[in-house]
């Protein structure tokens, strides 16, 4: 059975599963902030779009929630949702790659870590790409790279701006060189967008690491990050072992990168939609509402 047939089978089984009713499997009514360790009623956190009302810590959210926050209501139309990963290397580590893909689908309900499509943002037609960290840590593989390039091509064809919201641990090791090639593939596609003078905004969320940060995430005409987002290439421990020295405190946070000129601005999640639409209007010489 190929992976596409397997995903179709898993989708059918997922839809047929009864709703979870056991008390121990339901969501907790209380949320503990990872930053200030404050204990809050989950509705209080949900009403703030998963931002801690006590310390403003931005908790991770999925692609679906992200799309709801950025796009006008019911405006998002997914593209290329039929693309599914293959296993060109028959890769096996502690588990087979095929098994990891099955588990990622069961966990996230998605066949890849990227959701791409068309939407409007405060009535501005936009091409949008959003990473979902729940699918294999938002890793970049062949399908993810292809979805990004197709989104770029739609931007070129329709002369609409592109926004990519990154949340990734980096390139997907199970695809080896195939995943690393996506760094060059996506960067080359974005060069065409730049030549056509079509706006591209990159939004960095927690975390944006590895090959994603080393390619398209830092090629935006404007680079925005959420407060406190972890952004970098290698982990702090690996860097410290490599250079054999101490590192500045918080050197991989959005705030440190802004201070040193690596990103353009930090925007609160609840202000992201308005900020994006304002920037797009300015970049397209339109009147800011």
Secondary structure, DSSP 8 states (H G I E B T S, - for coil): --HHHHHHHHHHHHHHS-----GGGS--SEEE-TTT--EEEHHHHHTTTSB-TTT--B----HHHHHHHHS-TT--EEESTT-----TT--BSSSBHHHHHHHHHHHHS-SSSEEEEEEEETTEEEEEEEE-TTTGGG-B-HHHHHHHHHHHHHHHHHT-EEEEEEEE--B-GGGTHHHHHHHHHHHHHHHHHHHTT--EEEEEEEEE-HHHHTTGGG--SEEEE-TT-BB-SS-HHHHHHHHTS---TTTTBHHHHHHTTSSSEE--GGGHHHHHHHHHHHHTT----
